[in-house]
Amino acid sequence: MIRTRFTEMFGVQHPIAQGGMQWVGTAELVSAVANAGALGFMTALTQPTPEALSKEIQRCRDMTDKPFGVNLTILPSITPPPYAEYRQAIIESGIKIVETAGYKPQEHVDEFKKHGVKVIHKCTAVRHALSAERMGVDAISIDGFECAGHPGEDDIPGLILIPAAADKVKIPMLASGGFGDGRGLVAALALGAEGINMGTRFCATQEAPIHDGIKQAIVANDERATELLFRSYRNTARVAKNKIAMEAVSIEREGKPFEAIAHLVKGVRGREGLQNGDPEHGIWTAGMIQGLIHDVPTVKQLVDRLVAEAEKIIDDRLKSMIA
Amino acid sequence: MIRTRFTEMFGVQHPIAQGGMQWVGTAELVSAVANAGALGFMTALTQPTPEALSKEIQRCRDMTDKPFGVNLTILPSITPPPYAEYRQAIIESGIKIVETAGYKPQEHVDEFKKHGVKVIHKCTAVRHALSAERMGVDAISIDGFECAGHPGEDDIPGLILIPAAADKVKIPMLASGGFGDGRGLVAALALGAEGINMGTRFCATQEAPIHDGIKQAIVANDERATELLFRSYRNTARVAKNKIAMEAVSIEREGKPFEAIAHLVKGVRGREGLQNGDPEHGIWTAGMIQGLIHDVPTVKQLVDRLVAEAEKIIDDRLKSMIA
């Protein structure tokens, strides 16, 4: 067992989180993560309505009696989803841990805190972590350049970003982006984090609601098999490298407007890429960690093995190096 | 004291190297690193002739009786420097440790090995590390995306690159790029490396032959204050962000040929950028680690403090987390 300020604060067994992943954070995966002693987050906007979210939370509760949370990601939009209603559904469902991500979460943080909900805010830069800390969140999930999805525009990897943030942020931090095994967990703890968040690694588990063809592609891909889309629009997304993603990158490099690639990349935010078994069919997100993913275990096998590996590194490898 | 396969193989006290840095790897810095118990490398091509290199090696020996090495970087060139003569000068000077970097070092590796010289090859990708291992080198220095100078074109940070390489490479590995304190050393050891190589961190020491104005700029800069030049020519170099570097990047983004920026960037490989005290005067290399550099200690202060911090992380922080 590895105990940190994170495990204490959130009342979970292991310093491991499965943060919000659109289309993936459903009751099946989140309950499996909770039952394995880690902290899983359902993804609010994966559910079509606030009512559907309430039902999904109840469905997750039917499968676990351990704590789990909900992710609420705030994206700027001309016709935004009803964030306040999703937030209300989360609070009324009795959820006590929320992961926020995205733009200007202050109003949501205030409401969650008022109702005794602990908030972890996910961000990709030291200055954003400090701003979230001032906003009153309980913990930070700091997301490095390696991550799947949105790494921000600074391109600072975890090796630098985690200690740089740890030097300034006082509340507990999870290290996110590029984590998938016990080596990474120990590295994160050494660098100043209190645990790790994993996305792509949890996608390649038996319980993830993703087609097995995609899970096998994650296993087959190496660390170089990702692409960065939307760089030129300053809304970078790391996705798995395939023919469509490469075509999108090359259209973007020609300096064409977003509309020119929109028809190619619609899969990025859709279920289709993940639920069609052909990894060439659509665009789907994946982090660099896929280079270190070699199997599709159950969530419990993954968590148990990861913690055991981390303990062994601390107890055997590192201790034996001290003369 | 932290003992690893690296300290054993090279007969040094600490698992820390100061690898080749053009214009910086002179007798002053390298002897200070050796006297601090780490492994310093002089940079062969910083000396104008093989004879000058022999003299500089002797000058370094006059300042330390501890082991040190020489870096030989092989760059493709129409009028290459006399590599074989530099190599001969290294061998005849009785140097027993060499760091190679760059293209097709087989001939040099063979000659060094024939003369009982141990070779560490520096590279930026798992496939290149495996190729160097097959070439017969004794150790690898694996250089991540965070590094100053040439990170390669794959953009894989140490958090991924080190364990990915450790899974395949059998000989000892140094982790390079993004290292500057005890936290990083423990992270590197946890990820599977046997020590760290530091460049930028050693530049901001009293003994580095660099103008104090540049050392103070490294201290002042944060982790975001670097730029990548020459991306479009597939010869990427990470340099400190200043007005000239930003101008070069913006000319490059317009798709102009190398000649259009050559007059701006001549400083990259010249002494001028480092030896003029104005950080805006020329282009000079720096890694992302500058975000974690807050002072200009002596080399010995740096090494002692780094090792003490690493020991404390292993003995106190990590051990206390195991329940």
Chai-1 contact restraints between the chains, C-beta under 6 A:
chainA,res_idxA,chainB,res_idxB,connection_type,confidence,min_distance_angstrom,max_distance_angstrom,comment,restraint_id
A,M1,B,A323,contact,1.0,0.0,6.0,A-B,restraint_1
A,I2,B,M321,contact,1.0,0.0,6.0,A-B,restraint_2
A,R3,B,M321,contact,1.0,0.0,6.0,A-B,restraint_3
A,R3,B,A323,contact,1.0,0.0,6.0,A-B,restraint_4
A,T4,B,M321,contact,1.0,0.0,6.0,A-B,restraint_5
A,E146,B,P157,contact,1.0,0.0,6.0,A-B,restraint_6
A,E146,B,L159,contact,1.0,0.0,6.0,A-B,restraint_7
A,E146,B,I160,contact,1.0,0.0,6.0,A-B,restraint_8
A,D154,B,R224,contact,1.0,0.0,6.0,A-B,restraint_9
A,I156,B,E223,contact,1.0,0.0,6.0,A-B,restraint_10
A,P157,B,E146,contact,1.0,0.0,6.0,A-B,restraint_11
A,P157,B,P157,contact,1.0,0.0,6.0,A-B,restraint_12
A,P157,B,L159,contact,1.0,0.0,6.0,A-B,restraint_13
A,G158,B,L159,contact,1.0,0.0,6.0,A-B,restraint_14
A,L159,B,E146,contact,1.0,0.0,6.0,A-B,restraint_15
A,L159,B,G158,contact,1.0,0.0,6.0,A-B,restraint_16
A,L159,B,L159,contact,1.0,0.0,6.0,A-B,restraint_17
A,L159,B,G178,contact,1.0,0.0,6.0,A-B,restraint_18
A,I160,B,E146,contact,1.0,0.0,6.0,A-B,restraint_19
A,I160,B,G178,contact,1.0,0.0,6.0,A-B,restraint_20
A,I160,B,E223,contact,1.0,0.0,6.0,A-B,restraint_21
A,I160,B,M288,contact,1.0,0.0,6.0,A-B,restraint_22
A,I160,B,G291,contact,1.0,0.0,6.0,A-B,restraint_23
A,P163,B,R183,contact,1.0,0.0,6.0,A-B,restraint_24
A,P163,B,L292,contact,1.0,0.0,6.0,A-B,restraint_25
A,A164,B,E223,contact,1.0,0.0,6.0,A-B,restraint_26
A,A164,B,G291,contact,1.0,0.0,6.0,A-B,restraint_27
A,G178,B,L159,contact,1.0,0.0,6.0,A-B,restraint_28
A,G178,B,I160,contact,1.0,0.0,6.0,A-B,restraint_29
A,R183,B,P163,contact,1.0,0.0,6.0,A-B,restraint_30
A,R183,B,A190,contact,1.0,0.0,6.0,A-B,restraint_31
A,R183,B,L191,contact,1.0,0.0,6.0,A-B,restraint_32
A,V186,B,A190,contact,1.0,0.0,6.0,A-B,restraint_33
A,A187,B,A187,contact,1.0,0.0,6.0,A-B,restraint_34
A,A187,B,A190,contact,1.0,0.0,6.0,A-B,restraint_35
A,A187,B,L191,contact,1.0,0.0,6.0,A-B,restraint_36
A,A190,B,R183,contact,1.0,0.0,6.0,A-B,restraint_37
A,A190,B,V186,contact,1.0,0.0,6.0,A-B,restraint_38
A,A190,B,A187,contact,1.0,0.0,6.0,A-B,restraint_39
A,A190,B,I313,contact,1.0,0.0,6.0,A-B,restraint_40
A,L191,B,R183,contact,1.0,0.0,6.0,A-B,restraint_41
A,L191,B,A187,contact,1.0,0.0,6.0,A-B,restraint_42
A,E223,B,I156,contact,1.0,0.0,6.0,A-B,restraint_43
A,E223,B,I160,contact,1.0,0.0,6.0,A-B,restraint_44
A,E223,B,A164,contact,1.0,0.0,6.0,A-B,restraint_45
A,R224,B,D154,contact,1.0,0.0,6.0,A-B,restraint_46
A,M288,B,I160,contact,1.0,0.0,6.0,A-B,restraint_47
A,G291,B,I160,contact,1.0,0.0,6.0,A-B,restraint_48
A,G291,B,A164,contact,1.0,0.0,6.0,A-B,restraint_49
A,L292,B,P163,contact,1.0,0.0,6.0,A-B,restraint_50
A,I313,B,A190,contact,1.0,0.0,6.0,A-B,restraint_51
A,I314,B,L318,contact,1.0,0.0,6.0,A-B,restraint_52
A,L318,B,I314,contact,1.0,0.0,6.0,A-B,restraint_53
A,M321,B,I2,contact,1.0,0.0,6.0,A-B,restraint_54
A,M321,B,R3,contact,1.0,0.0,6.0,A-B,restraint_55
A,M321,B,T4,contact,1.0,0.0,6.0,A-B,restraint_56
A,A323,B,M1,contact,1.0,0.0,6.0,A-B,restraint_57
A,A323,B,R3,contact,1.0,0.0,6.0,A-B,restraint_58
